[in-house]
């Protein structure tokens, strides 16, 4: 099931979406939102681990976040 939602975006984002092509915008935006939601969930899970084990130093946390970004990006390319 799908639901139609209307949003307003800044001009630079609109220009980028226009380059995607009118027929692909919904899929493009859906993929971007799913990626962001996965990242938020992964960071939430990390926060739970850190609450139990103690928070890592900033460089370690940044490295972990970059790793999660790479995993999510790789996962998206394997589905294409």
C-alpha positions, -999 to +999 in steps of 0.1 A: +000+000+000+012+035-007+001+069+006+005+102-012+023+129+008+032+164-003+064+180+010+082+213+004+120+212-001+146+238-006+154+249-041+187+229-043+170+197-032+142+203-057+167+208-085+184+175-076+151+157-075+142+171-109+174+156-122+163+121-110+133+122-133+096+127-124+088+089-125+117+080-101+113+107-075+091+087-051+114+057-052+144+079-047+129+097-017+117+064-003+152+049-005+167+080+011+142+079+040+147+042+046+185+047+046+181+075+072+157+054+093+181+025+093+210+048+104+189+062+132+180+027+144+216+016+143+227+047+162+199+040+188+212+005+192+248+018+196+235+042+223+220+012+242+253-007+240+272+024+252+247+029+281+256-006+293+293-006+285+304+030+287+307+054+259+337+052+236+360+080+229+350+104+201+374+089+175+361+054+181+325+065+179+332+084+147+349+054+132+319+032+141+294+057+126+315+058+093+314+020+093+276+019+096+273+044+068+295+022+046+274-009+055+242+009+047+256+022+014+269-013+005+235-029+014+217-004-009+240-012-038+235-050-034+197-045-038+199-025-070 
